[in-house]
Amino acid sequence: MLVLYRAERRWEDRVFREFPQFLRAGDCLVLNDSKVFPSRLYGTRLGFSGAVEVLLVQPLSTDAKTWSALVHPGRKMRTGERVLFGGLTSESLEADVIGRGDYGERTLRFHYEGDLYELLLRIGHVPLPPYIKRTDTADDRERYQTVFARVTGSVAAPTAGLHFTGEILDGCRKAGAEIAYVTLHVGLGTFQPVRGESIHAERFQVSEENARKIRTAQRVICAGTTSVRAVESLFLGKSGETDLFIRPGFQFQRTDAMLTNFHLPESSLLMLVCAFAGREFVLKAYEHAVQAGYRFYSYGDCMLVI
């Protein structure tokens, strides 16, 4: 764990098991309890040859049958086509392509009875990031999930939360910190590269009890950029979903410290970290991280900015 001290413009190399040492009475540690579901599907276009890959992003209808999705290859799956997932078995699932967007985005309407999430547990795949060059395994259903995940809805893990264990969380409580949970379902707004001046909206919610903990804390420490966006959206009066794009120049309302992984260039995540700690300072810290052998991305190391 690389620790950045914003006021002093310095850093030090630590390890994550020491994280509770940085907390004290009056602190509120904010965790995103969104749960990753098996949102990657492999299928065939009825009447055509060749396989297609679909990543479900978020439901667009109250019956959870209409979804926004990313498809690959992007040139396939035209509006009006039907796609079969799971093969010709009792576990199969069909969907019509009813809309088309940019960058491989499609709107799908599924045909099924019962609980779609239960069916996805049987025929869906863990949506590992594209830089992990292997197929998902049964172990990934546990490993690509935080220990406090509770509310199903994310298509990527809130990766700063992957560092926590039950023992570390107990250490945070023993240090005197309260723990508050927010739910922000990770979607296109988090993991797609920045294109233009806006990002996709993502669903989020904060219960009144957790909002109270955040409001009354002496210091708010957010675990992950999704927790930061949820907290800042809450204090800007947003509810239900947020398209808050935090970049340099943003005035933070409630975040006093944050834990985050090391992110890809040109991502909204890196822009958020630069907004919080200063672009030049963060980029110099990244240079040190590279030289020191820190691991980047989802299963990588982390950085605490205080």
C-alpha positions in Angstrom: 0.0 0.0 0.0 1.4 3.3 -1.1 0.4 6.1 1.3 0.2 9.7 -0.1 0.1 12.6 2.3 -1.6 15.4 0.3 -0.6 18.4 2.6 3.0 17.4 2.8 3.3 16.2 -0.8 5.2 13.1 0.2 4.5 9.3 0.2 5.7 6.2 2.0 5.6 2.5 1.3 3.5 0.5 3.7 1.4 -2.8 3.6 -2.4 -3.0 3.6 -2.6 -4.9 6.9 -1.5 -1.6 8.5 -4.5 0.2 7.1 -6.4 0.2 10.4 -3.5 2.2 12.0 -4.5 5.1 9.9 -8.1 5.2 11.3 -9.2 6.8 14.6 -12.3 7.5 16.7 -14.7 9.8 14.8 -13.8 8.3 11.4 -16.3 6.8 9.0 -15.0 4.2 6.6 -17.3 4.0 3.5 -17.6 0.7 1.6 -19.5 -0.1 -1.6 -21.5 -3.2 -0.9 -22.5 -3.8 -4.6 -22.2 -7.4 -5.7 -20.9 -8.6 -9.0 -23.2 -10.9 -11.0 -22.3 -13.3 -13.9 -23.1 -10.7 -16.5 -21.0 -12.1 -19.4 -22.9 -14.3 -21.8 -21.8 -16.2 -24.9 -24.3 -16.9 -27.6 -25.2 -17.3 -31.2 -27.3 -15.2 -33.5 -30.3 -17.2 -34.7 -30.0 -17.8 -38.4 -26.3 -16.9 -38.5 -23.0 -18.6 -37.8 -20.3 -17.5 -35.4 -20.4 -16.7 -31.7 -21.1 -13.4 -30.0 -20.2 -12.2 -26.5 -22.5 -10.0 -24.5 -21.8 -8.0 -21.3 -25.0 -7.0 -19.6 -24.6 -3.5 -18.1 -27.8 -2.6 -16.4 -31.6 -3.2 -16.5 -33.6 -0.5 -18.3 -37.1 -1.8 -17.3 -38.8 -2.5 -14.0 -39.4 -6.1 -15.0 -35.6 -6.5 -15.6 -36.2 -7.9 -19.1 -34.8 -5.0 -21.1 -31.0 -4.3 -20.7 -28.3 -2.2 -21.9 -25.3 -4.3 -23.0 -22.0 -4.3 -24.7 -21.5 -6.8 -27.6 -18.5 -8.2 -29.3 -17.8 -8.2 -32.2 -19.4 -4.8 -32.4 -20.4 -5.1 -36.1 -22.7 -8.0 -35.4 -26.0 -8.2 -33.7 -28.1 -5.7 -35.7 -31.5 -4.4 -34.5 -34.2 -6.9 -35.0 -32.0 -10.0 -34.6 -32.5 -12.7 -32.0 -29.7 -14.2 -29.9 -29.6 -17.6 -28.1 -27.5 -18.0 -25.0 -26.8 -21.3 -23.2 -27.4 -23.5 -26.2 -30.5 -25.6 -26.9 -31.0 -26.8 -23.3 -33.6 -26.2 -20.6 -31.2 -23.4 -19.3 -31.2 -21.5 -22.6 -32.1 -17.8 -22.8 -33.2 -15.8 -25.8 -33.1 -12.0 -26.4 -34.1 -9.6 -29.2 -31.8 -6.7 -30.2 -34.2 -3.7 -30.0 -31.7 -0.8 -30.0 -28.2 0.1 -31.1 -25.8 2.6 -29.7 -22.1 3.7 -30.2 -19.0 1.7 -29.2 -20.7 -1.7 -29.3 -23.7 -0.8 -27.1 -27.0 -2.6 -27.7 -30.4 -2.7 -26.0 -31.7 -6.3 -25.5 -35.1 -7.6 -24.6 -35.0 -11.0 -22.9 -37.6 -13.7 -23.1 -37.7 -15.8 -19.9 -39.9 -16.8 -17.0 -38.7 -16.5 -13.4 -35.7 -14.8 -11.9 -33.1 -13.7 -14.5 -30.3 -13.4 -11.9 -30.9 -17.0 -10.9 -30.6 -18.1 -14.5 -27.5 -16.0 -15.0 -25.9 -17.9 -12.0 -26.2 -21.0 -14.1 -25.3 -19.9 -17.6 -23.5 -16.5 -17.1 -19.8 -16.0 -16.7 -17.8 -13.7 -14.2 -17.0 -10.5 -16.1 -13.3 -10.5 -15.5 -11.5 -7.4 -17.0 -10.2 -7.8 -20.5 -6.6 -7.5 -19.5 -7.0 -10.8 -17.6 -6.3 -13.2 -20.5 -8.1 -16.3 -19.4 -11.6 -17.7 -19.1 -13.3 -17.4 -15.7 -13.3 -20.2 -13.3 -15.6 -21.2 -10.4 -13.1 -19.6 -8.0 -13.6 -16.2 -9.6 -17.1 -16.1 -8.3 -15.7 -15.7 -4.8 -12.3 -14.0 -5.6 -13.8 -11.3 -7.8 -16.1 -10.2 -5.0 -15.6 -8.1 -1.8 -16.2 -9.9 1.5 -19.0 -7.4 2.2 -20.8 -7.6 -1.1 -24.5 -7.7 -0.5 -26.7 -6.0 -3.3 -26.5 -7.7 -6.7 -26.0 -5.4 -9.6 -22.3 -4.7 -10.6 -20.6 -5.8 -13.8 -17.1 -5.1 -12.3 -15.9 -5.4 -8.8 -15.3 -2.2 -6.7 -11.7 -3.3 -6.6 -10.4 -1.2 -3.7 -12.8 -3.3 -1.6 -11.1 -6.5 -2.6 -8.2 -5.9 -0.2 -10.4 -6.1 2.9 -10.8 -9.3 5.0 -13.0 -9.8 8.0 -9.9 -9.4 10.2 -9.0 -6.1 8.6 -12.6 -4.8 9.1 -12.5 -5.9 12.7 -9.2 -3.9 13.0 -10.9 -0.8 11.6 -13.7 -1.0 14.2 -11.2 -1.6 17.0 -9.4 1.6 15.8 -12.7 3.5 16.6 -14.0 3.9 13.1 -17.6 3.4 12.1 -18.4 1.6 8.9 -21.0 2.9 6.5 -22.2 1.1 3.3 -23.2 2.7 0.1 -24.4 0.8 -3.0 -23.1 2.0 -6.4 -23.6 -0.6 -9.2 -20.4 -0.5 -11.3 -21.2 -0.1 -15.0 -20.0 1.9 -18.0 -19.5 5.1 -16.0 -16.7 3.4 -14.0 -14.8 1.2 -16.4 -15.2 2.6 -19.9 -12.5 5.0 -21.2 -13.5 8.7 -21.1 -15.1 9.9 -24.3 -16.1 13.5 -24.3 -17.4 15.6 -21.4 -19.6 13.1 -19.7 -19.8 9.5 -18.3 -22.7 7.0 -18.2 -25.0 7.1 -15.3 -24.8 4.3 -12.7 -27.4 3.3 -10.1 -26.7 4.1 -6.5 -28.4 4.3 -3.1 -27.6 5.2 0.4 -29.8 4.3 3.3 -30.8 7.0 5.8 -28.8 5.3 8.6 -25.7 5.1 6.5 -26.1 8.7 5.3 -26.3 9.8 8.9 -23.1 8.1 9.7 -21.4 9.9 6.8 -22.9 13.2 7.7 -21.9 13.1 11.4 -18.4 11.7 11.0 -15.4 13.8 11.9 -13.5 12.3 8.9 -14.8 10.3 5.9 -12.5 7.7 4.4 -13.9 6.2 1.1 -12.7 2.8 0.0 -12.7 3.0 -3.8 -13.6 5.6 -6.4 -17.2 4.3 -6.5 -17.6 5.0 -2.8 -16.3 8.5 -3.4 -18.8 9.1 -6.3 -21.7 7.8 -4.2 -20.8 10.0 -1.2 -20.2 13.1 -3.3 -23.4 12.5 -5.3 -25.3 12.1 -2.0 -24.1 15.5 -0.8 -24.8 17.1 -4.2 -28.5 16.0 -3.8 -28.5 13.2 -6.3 -30.5 10.0 -5.8 -31.3 6.9 -7.7 -28.5 7.2 -10.2 -25.5 9.4 -10.8 -23.5 10.5 -13.8 -21.1 12.6 -11.6 -17.8 13.0 -13.5 -15.1 14.0 -10.9 -12.1 15.5 -12.5 -9.5 18.2 -11.6 -11.2 21.3 -10.5 -14.0 19.4 -8.6 -14.8 20.7 -5.1 -15.2 17.7 -2.8 -18.1 17.9 -0.4 -17.4 15.2 2.1 -14.5 12.9 1.2 -11.5 13.4 3.5 -9.4 10.4 2.5 -9.6 7.6 0.0 -8.3 4.2 -0.7 -7.9 3.3 -4.3 -6.1 0.9 -6.7 -3.7 2.0 -9.5 -5.7 2.8 -12.6 -5.5 2.8 -16.4 -4.5 6.0 -18.2 -7.4 8.0 -19.8 -9.8 6.6 -17.3 -12.4 8.5 -15.2 -10.9 6.7 -12.1 -7.5 8.2 -12.6 -9.0 11.6 -13.2 -10.9 11.4 -9.9 -7.7 10.5 -8.0 -5.9 13.5 -9.6 -8.8 15.7 -8.7 -8.4 14.7 -5.0 -4.7 14.7 -4.7 -3.4 16.9 -7.5 -2.4 15.7 -11.0 1.4 16.3 -10.8 1.6 14.7 -7.3 -0.4 11.6 -8.4 1.6 11.1 -11.5 4.9 11.3 -9.6 3.6 8.8 -7.1 2.6 6.5 -10.0 6.2 6.8 -11.3 7.4 5.7 -7.9 4.9 2.8 -7.9 6.1 1.5 -11.2 9.8 1.7 -10.1 9.0 0.0 -6.8 7.1 -2.8 -8.4 3.6 -2.1 -7.3 1.0 -4.2 -9.1 -1.7 -2.2 -11.1 -5.3 -2.9 -11.9 -8.1 -5.1 -10.4 -6.0 -7.6 -8.5 -3.2 -5.2 -7.9 -1.9 -3.1 -4.9 -3.6 0.0 -3.5 -2.9 3.6 -2.6 -4.2 5.4 0.5 -4.5 9.2 0.0 -4.9 11.2 3.2 
